[in-house]
Amino acid sequence: MPSDRDLRVNQRMIVEVLAGSSAGRYKSHFVEETAEGLIIAAPIVRGVALTPPQGTLLKVDYTGDAAAYAFESELVRLQSRAVALWVIAKPDTIQRMQRRTHVRLEVSLPVLYTILARPDDPSPELSAQKNLSVYRGRTNDLSGGGSMLVIDQKLDSGTLVDLEIQLRPTETINLMGEIVRIIRTEEKGNYTEYWTGVKFLDVNEREMDMVITFIFEEQRRLRRRGLI
């Protein structure tokens, strides 16, 4: 019987190239295992498959039904079929990741947020007493440690926000977060979308369990439908 850490065909993964001109984190998925190694889809950047040199060191992250896993590997060779593929070395060990905040799900959820304090606020301790406006946005992804928000205003790093994320039609969660960076902007007709990274602050055990339970349940649902 397969274990939770076993790779499944089409299982999504994040491949991190650890050095060289292609260094970075990229989306990929598992294709098959052969005697030579593990076959994965070559990451695509701007429509072109990455072609790092043989021997490039890699780190691979993926999630099972119950936990997140990671292993180190290296690129054995490039392989061409109908799509570009990588052959990577089979790992000696696969590590179960202890920090559940690493488990990240791509999901669009409604978000209401208020700005509690800005980095240049002369009296941040008074922000909670002000008449706070409520803004709408959505998530692009979610983990126990933070989220990528898609919003229509630019927020500086260090801004504190109160978030209400609707996990399900009848379930919401309230969290405090700190804006850590703007990933990119996209022009949408007469307005701009800001893809904004937020780090959750002071998450208690109950809130963490709500987020992680939602993520794993969604992953199981998508896997049953063959979408991951």
C-alpha positions, 0 to 999 in steps of 0.5 A: 500500500502506498505511503503518504510520502510516495509520489503520485503521477501528476503530483504537483511539486515545487522545485528549487534550483539552488545555484546558477543562473536559473536559481529560484523556486518553480512549479513542476509535477511528477511524471514517473519513476524509472531505473535512471531516476525520477522524471518530472516536468521541466519548469517553464518560465515565460513559455520556455523550459529551463535548461540548467546544466547536468549536476545542478543541485535541487530541493523538491517540496510536495505535500501528501494528504497528511503532511508536507515533504522535502528532499534534495536531489540533482539534475541527471539530464534533460529529456525531450518528449512531447513536453520537456522533462527533467530526469533527477536523482532518486533521493536517499531520504525524504524528510517530513517537514515539521513546520505545518506553515510550509504547506501552501495551497493555491486557492482564491478565497474572499477576504475583507481587510482593514488597515490597523497601522502603517509604517509611517503612522505617527501614532500606531497605538491609536490606529485601533481607535480610528474609524477603520474602512473595510476593503475587499480582496481575495487570496491567491494562496494560503498557508499556516504562516501567511497568504498571497493577497490580490488587492486593488491598493498598494500597501507598504511593507510593515503595514499591519492589517486585520483580515477576515478570510472566508474559508467556506460559505459558513466559516470565516477566520480572523487573523492579524497580518503584516504586509511583507512585500509586493510580488507583482502588479497587473493592470486590469482595465482602469484599475491595478491589482497588487499581488501582496504577501502577508505574514500572519502574526500571533496565530493561536493553535485553534486558528492554525488548526482551522487553516491547516485542516482547510488546506488538507481537506481541499487537497484531498478533494482536488486529488479525488477529482484528479486535479492535483 
